[in-house]
Amino acid sequence: MALLMVFLRTFRRVRPPLLLRRFLSTAVHNGDNKIHKPYYITTPIFYPNASPHIGHLYTLVAGDVFARYQRARGRDVRFLAGTDEHGMKIQKAARAHFGGEAGREKEFCDALSKRFRDLGSRANISNTCFMRTSSDEHHRAVEHVWRDLYAKGYIYKSKYEGWYSITDECFYTDSQITYPTPTTPVSIETGSAVERTSEENYMFRLSALRDALLAHYTARPGSVYPKQYYDNVLGMLGAAPIVPSSGSGSEVAAKSQDTVKTAVLDDFVLSDISISRPRSRLEWGVQVPDDPEQTVYVWFDALLIYLTGAGYPWSSTGSATKQTQGGWPADVQVIGKDILRFHAIYLPAILLALSGGPYSGTGANSSPGTTNSSAIVQLPKTLLTHAHWTSSQKKMSKSLGNVADPLQAMEEWGVDVVRFYMMRVGGRWMADADWSTEQLDKHYKEIQSQLGNYFLRIASPRIAERAKGGAGPIPEALKRIFTDGASTSTSTSSASIEVEVRENHMENEELCDPNALLLRHTLALKGRVDTCMEELEAGNALAEIMAVLKVANKTLTDIAPWARTTPPEVVHTTWVVALETLRIVAGCLEPFMPGIARSLQEGLGVTDAVGETDGEGRESEWNGKEEKMEEIYGEEAMRRFWRRWDGKDVRGARLF
């Protein structure tokens, strides 16, 4: 039985290979024992053989949201995007475009790459570099990696026989192929057609890195997120997590860094992979160093772009410091689920081999040797893996005519509305999201009503005038929010907020005041959003923001500050709390809707992402810094809050 070939390995107390132990401990610190490294986030480099589609925009927006969030926290951010310009598809398309003329691939790619630059610019993507695999600096990086791995024995020449997909630019083994019909073999992962090929290529000893990869992923279950994709990676290595019987234990096992138990197939072989093609078949690409008859395989070439973006190759002197200065290792790599194998298996294996000494094994699964720590190239920290977009519940394809045009969508609905929709619907990453004009319209109306209309209502001159007449001391119910703030929970979920508002269930009767309820949730919002964003849950962060906006709109409707019967002091309190809510919401929304957030801040008269002066010329507690409890709550925070809007000229404007 197959189960008899499975044995259990508990990695809790098993030490990983020496190379991996040293890799895990390598870091650059200053005298304060703090790591100074730019936050490095990457998206895949896109294959520009066709026009940009919604999937490209989705990945770019996801990366941009986290890049902007980290900048708001004061981090130096390096954000890489780019185009993957080598390979058979580009070579064929370029020759077809130029009437069969060879040698004009770079010219062809120049025009195609510009379309992806334009997409990023149009979508307000804040990438700091746009890398192209056809650049000279990338060629130097690829050649450096190749020479290093070849010298260590991790690259060898052999005859390759197997399957190749021109569509995927990918080699497949027999186990990765299926037959929908007896004569049409396709890739199991992508469904793309494959053809049998036999050619002399260079191979990479992937088989030698299986144990090191398993040790890495078992020690770091958070390195691939969400967890379902982490489990997929273990499967690619012939392993699977053992799920504890307790539900809570499952969560602990998923998050723990040292308690993952894994079932491993003892006879599983991670096959070596072909990393070149004969130049007679593929001319457009990086020539294999010292072999003019071979071209570096497009995926091997493309995966190294992330190193190029961090300044690789680094000099041997001070290599670790130069890695850190360049941002390496990547903090987050945003990828689609269809390229998980390349980023979770092939790239880490290459990096582990780069970090080791000469290949020392004679068979599969031999661990790499070791070398001095200055040569260690650390592995990326987290692969944020997302699902795909469908169109009206069907896979997007040209044949069906349902491919959504991202430029057209942004032109019709506005850049920030499309960004909001993508993260509101697709920001939980696990399941395919559906693109439809009906859903886009639904979420446009949601944000337009909850934010746009709310701003116009509270900023009306009539309410502002009535608010001035009610100025006075801060109400006792609001005082308690600040004086008892340390005990105020920030863990309340967006769902429980709505229940609390609906049932008006508060332990302290004084906090039954709707303005106090709104203020309590407003002051807790940034902490809840921070928690979501640190967990890479962008969709949940937006849910928290929208929950507070729903409370805000209900509060405004219930109090009706425009009504003559509403006491002036209540109008003033409502006005102040509403403006404070909008200020904090604007800061939290900035990574998602930078244009709308800026317009809102301008209308409110604030000066940066989440901060402004306190009415006495001093900067407030925000301004890109992580808030501390005493900065949100306490007597001083209460005083700033109540005076913040004194004499403030709030200009209502249409945000949508």
ABEGO torsion letter per residue (X at the ends): XAAAABBBBBAAABBBBAAAAAAAABBBBBAAGBBBBBBBBBBBBBBAABBBBAAAAAAAAAAAAAAAAAAAAGBBBBBBBEBBABEAAAAAAAAAAAGGBBGAAAAAAAAAAAAAAAAAAAAGBABABBBBAABAAAAAAAAAAAAAAAAAGABBBBBBBEBBBAAAGBBBBAAABBBABAABBBBAAAGBBBBBBBBBBBBBBAAAAAAAAAAAAAABAAABOBAAAAAAAAAAAGBBBBBBABAAAAAAAAABAAABBBBBBAABBBBBBBABBBAAABABEBBBBGBAABBBBAAAAAAAAAAAAAGOBBBABGAAAAAAAAGOBBABBBBBAAAAAAAAAAAAAAAAAAABBBBABABBGBBBBBBBAAABBBBBABBBBBBBBBBGGBBBBAAAGABBBAAAAAAAAEAAAAAAAAAAAAAAGABBBBBBAAAAAAAAAAAAAAAAAAAAAAABAAAAAAAAAABBBBBAAAAAAAAAAAABBAABBAAAAAAAAAAGBBABAAAABAAAAAAAAAAAAAAAAAAAAAAGBAAAAAAAAAAAAAAAAAAAAAAGAABAABBAAAAAAAAAAAAAAAAAAAAAAAAABAAAAAAAAAAAGBABAABBBAGAGBBBABGGBBBBAAAABEAAAAAAAAAAABGBBBBBBBAX
